[in-house]
Amino acid sequence: MAIAVHSSIPWDAESGDLPLSAALSAWPDGVAVCNLAGSIVMANIALDRLVGYPAGSLCGAELELLLPRMAIESAADVAFARRESVVRRADGALIAAEVSLGTFRVGDETYVLATIRDISQRLQAEKQLRDNATHDGLTGTLNRATVMQLGEVELLRSRRYGRDFAFIMLDIDHFKAVNDRYCHPAGDAVLRAVAEVCKTSLRNCDLVGRYGGEEFVLMLPETGTDGAVRVAERIRRTVAGMRTTEVDRQTTVSAGVAALTASIFDLNTLIVTADRALYRAKRAGRDRVETA
């Protein structure tokens, strides 16, 4: 039976090394054996497939072709090391991997055994779990608990260093009528579209979250009332000009703006103040921005 291990090590079947080769052949993770100079002297078929090289072509190549030097050097002074790293494929793409490096001897020669496991799917699943815990599943914005928690941190930082901090409460106008007339999938499409406008209108340091129903909150560090009004107006105009395929009517939003002052110094007061400004915008005809 052919063994799918490509090797330049003189394995001796009578000495018991052949079963080791067979085991590496059947091993699902990528395995490479290198000499102390860093040259690959053996690679199993799983590694060839993982990195996209033709079978047998890795023998004689440098391990550094696949792994960053730092990952290799981390195992230089220890008998065994495991770490998360990246592996470079033949097409140049990088994939997340768990790399285990250890040493063993064959006769008088010392070799390095590198086991490489693709963990990209695991990391993606972990990221999805984190996102599910902190983000609103429908809109992709932060959920209420997370945006409030992060907002508290930003507000405390702003107070400590005497910096501006602004809060926008934004509400989709006549949203219940959208759900009633076009059904909830259409309402969901409007929510996602408005959320996307909010996200693309903000800086990396700003926060946006779904506060509940059709309401969004936006928190803007290093921003005063005037700057927050400009952001809110930009969002309002963009939303008014957008269209969704599910709804054949204009979507508009109203917004209330509040900023950190001597009398408005905590997040709860900011929320209440911005909500009152939002209420005034609603009473004044909607599709507008009001300040505290």
C-alpha positions, 0 to 999 in steps of 0.5 A, a space after each residue: 500500500 502506498 504511504 502518502 508521506 514524502 520523506 528524505 529521511 532514511 526510515 528503516 522499516 525493520 527498526 520500527 520507523 515505518 509505522 511512524 510514517 504510516 501514522 503520519 500519513 493517516 494523521 488529519 493535521 498537516 505534519 512536517 519534519 525539518 532538520 535543524 537547519 530548517 529544511 523540510 525533509 518530510 511532509 504528509 499529504 494533509 500538509 500538502 492539501 492544507 497549503 496547496 502545494 503539489 504532493 512531494 514538493 515541500 521536501 527540501 523547502 524551508 519551513 519559513 516558506 509556510 510559517 513566520 520566523 517568530 513562530 519557529 524561533 519560539 520553539 528553539 529553546 524548548 522541547 515542545 511549544 504550541 501557539 496560534 499563528 498563521 500559515 502561508 498557502 501557495 497562493 499567498 493567502 494566510 490561514 489561521 493555524 495552531 502550530 505545535 513544534 517539538 524535537 525528536 531524534 533518529 539515530 544521531 540526528 535531531 529533527 523538528 516535528 511541526 504539526 499544523 492544524 487549520 483553526 480558521 473555522 473555529 476562530 470564526 465560530 468563536 467570533 460569531 459567538 462573541 458577536 451574538 453576545 454583543 451585537 444586535 442580530 438583525 442590524 449588526 449594530 451593538 446591542 443595547 447592553 453593550 452600547 450602554 456599557 461601552 458608552 459609560 466607559 467613554 463618558 467617564 473618560 470624557 469627564 476625566 479629561 474634560 473632553 466633549 461627548 455627544 449622544 444622539 437618539 434616533 427613531 425611524 418615523 412611522 415605523 409601525 405603519 411600515 410593519 402594518 402595511 408591508 409586513 415585518 420582513 419589509 420593516 426588517 429591511 428598513 431597520 438594516 438600511 438605516 443601521 447601515 447609514 448610521 454605521 457608515 456615517 460614523 468614525 471608528 471611535 464612535 458607537 452605534 447601537 440598537 436601543 430597542 424597536 426602531 430606535 438607535 443610539 449614537 455616542 460620539 466622543 470628542 464631539 460637541 453639540 454642533 458636531 453631533 447635529 451635523 452627524 445627525 443631519 447627515 444621517 437624516 438626509 441620507 435616509 430620506 434619500 434612500 430607497 429599499 426594494 421592499 417599501 415603496 415609500 420614503 423612509 425618514 428619521 427624527 433625532 434628538 441630540 444632547 451633549 455633556 455639560 456641567 448639568 448633564 454629566 451621566 449617561 442616564 441624564 444624557 439619554 433622558 435629555 436626548 429622548 426629550 429632544 427626540 420627542 420635540 422633533 416628533 411633535 414638530 413634524 418628524 424628519 428633523 433634528 432637535 437639540 437639548 
